Amino acid sequence: MYFVNSNHVAFILDTTSKLFFERLPLHRIGRDERWFILIAALHFVFWTAAPSLGFSSPPLDVIENRFWGNEWLIGTYKHPPLQAWLTQISWQFGGVSAIYAMSQIFVIATAAALFLLGRDMSDPQTGLLASGIYFLCYYATIPTPEFNANIVSAPFWAFSSYFLWQLITRGETAGLGMWLGLSLSVALAFYAKYSVLFLVIGLLFATLTQPKGRALFKSIKIYASTVLTMVLCLPNIIWLLTNDLQPLYYAASRAKPLVGLSHLTNPLNFVISIGLAFLLPVLLLLLAGAKFTKHNIDQLKSRFINCVAFIPLSAMIVMSVISGTGLKSMWGASAAVWVALFIAIHSTSIWQMPHLSRALRVAAFLFFLMPVAVGGYSIYSAGTAWPQRTAWPGATITSTVLDAWKTHRDDIPKIIIGSTFEAGLVAHFLPYNTTVLTDGSFAKSPWVTLKMINDNGALLVWTGADGHLPYPPNIAGIEMTPFQATGKIPIAHKGKSIFFHWAILAPKRK
C-alpha cells in the first residue's frame, strides 16, 4: 500500500509553492510563510463557498446585521455597530456571499496576527503552528458563517496584543505607526464588542509585568495613544449614555443568574468549553508526535503570552462570580485567540514532529470536510422535518408574502414587524431596503416611529402552529387590528408542522 511520507509532503509543498508564488513578489518569502498563505487561501475558499452554496437563507446574525446595516446606526440595543457597517458594505459589493467572504477575511486576519507574534517571539515555525491551531479550532470554523461580534472583534484583540509586544520590545525605537496601530486596534475592538474591557485589562497586565512595559509609562506617547483611543470611541460612548446603556442590560438578560453550585459549575463549564474549542488541533498535535514542554521561550515572553491569553478570561470569570451572572461559552471567543499561540509556544516545532505527515493527512481531510459538512447538512435538512434556519426557503416565503401584499396594496412594504429572524428574513430577500421593527419594540428599533407606521402601515410576520399573534392588540400605541389581509405559508421547523403567518396593517392617515 502506498503511503505519503514527510518527503512527499515536502515535495508537494515545494511544487505548489513554485506554481503558486513563482510569478509573484512573494516568491522570496520562506517556507512557513508560504504554508500560511496557502492554508489561508484554502480556508477562505472552503468557508466562503460552503454557506454560499449550502445555505438557502443566511444565519440569524447575518440577517440581523443586514437590517441594522440599512440604518447605519451608531449603536444597537445588543452590540456596537461595526459588524452591521461591515455587513452592509459587503452586501453592497457582492451580496450575501461577500458577507461570508468578509467573515473569513477576519478569521484569516486573526490567524495572521498569531503568525506574526509567534514568528517574532520564537520563529516562523511557531507562528505557522499557532495559526494552524487557530484555523482548526472551533471558533475559526463552524460558527464563522455567522458574521457576528465575536468574529469581528477577534483580529482587533489579536493585533492589539501584537502591537503592544512590538512597543514593549522596541521601546523608544518604536515608530508612531505602532502606537497608532495599538490605538486603532483597541478602538475597533470597542466598536465590535463591549467585552473590550477585558482586553484592556489583559494588555495592562501584560505591560505592567514587563520592565520594558513599565518603561512605556515614562513616555508621553502612551498617554497620547490612550487619548486617541478614547476620542475614537467617544461617539459610541455618547450613544451608550444617551440610550440607557441598553447593550449592558441586554448582556445581563442573556446571562443566567448564578445560584448555589452554579457559581462554581458555570465558570468551570466556561473553561471546559474553551478547552474543547481547541481539542481537535491538540489531538492532531498528539497524532503528529508533538511533545509539550513548560517553556520554549524565555520568561518575559512567556509572561506576556500568559497575560494576553488568560488574564481576560480570568477577569470574565471573576466578574461572573462577583456579579452572579453566568458566562456563555462564545463570550470567550475573542479572548481565547492567544490560547493557540500558548499551545504552539509549548509544543515541538512543527517540522520536527516525528509523525507530521500522518497528522497533515488527517488535518487536510478535516480541513475540507468541516465546511462541506456545514454546507451539506443545511442542504440535507431542507428536505427533513427538522430544517435548520439556514435551510428555510427564505426567497420563496418572501416572494409569496410580497405577492400577497401587491394583491391588496399598490405600494411596497416599508416597515416589517416581527422577530429578528422572521422579519429580518423577509427584509433580507426583498428586492429593496426596508425597515424592521424588532419584536414590535421601539426600544429595540428606535429608528422606527409611530408616525412612520401610521403613515405607511406595516407588514407583520410570525410563526406558529396556530394563527395566534404573538403581540397584544395594541403595542406602543399601534392598533394592530383589524388587519387589511392575513395569510399563512406552511413550513416545517423542529419536527413540527407550523406556519409562517403574515398580516397587512393598513395606514391610519387622518
Secondary structure, DSSP 8 states (H G I E B T S, - for coil): -----HHHHHHHHHHHHHHHHTTSGGGGS-HHHHHHHHHHHHHHHHHHHHHHHH-SS--HHHHHHHHHHHHT-S--SSS-SHHHHHHHHHHHHHHHHHHHHHHHHHHHHHHHHHHHHHHHHT-HHHHHHHHHHHHHSGGGSTTTTS--HHHHHHHHHHHHHHHHHHHHHHGGG--HHHHHHHHHHHHHHHHH-TTHHHHHHHHHHHHHTSHHHHHGGGSHHHHHHHHHHHHHHHHHHHHHHHTTTHHHHHHHHHS-B--TTHHHHHHHHHHHHHHHHTHHHHHHHHHTT--B-S-SS-HHHHHHHHHHHHHHHHHHHHHHHHHTB---GGGGTTGGGGHHHHHHHTB--GGG-TTHHHHHHHHHHHHHHHHHHHHHHHHHHTTSSS--GGGS-HHHHHHHHHHHHHHH-SS---EEEE-HHHHHHHHHHSSS--EEEETT-TTT-TT--HHHHHHH-EEEEEEESS---SS-SEETTEE--S-SEEEEEEEEETTEEEEEEEEEE-----
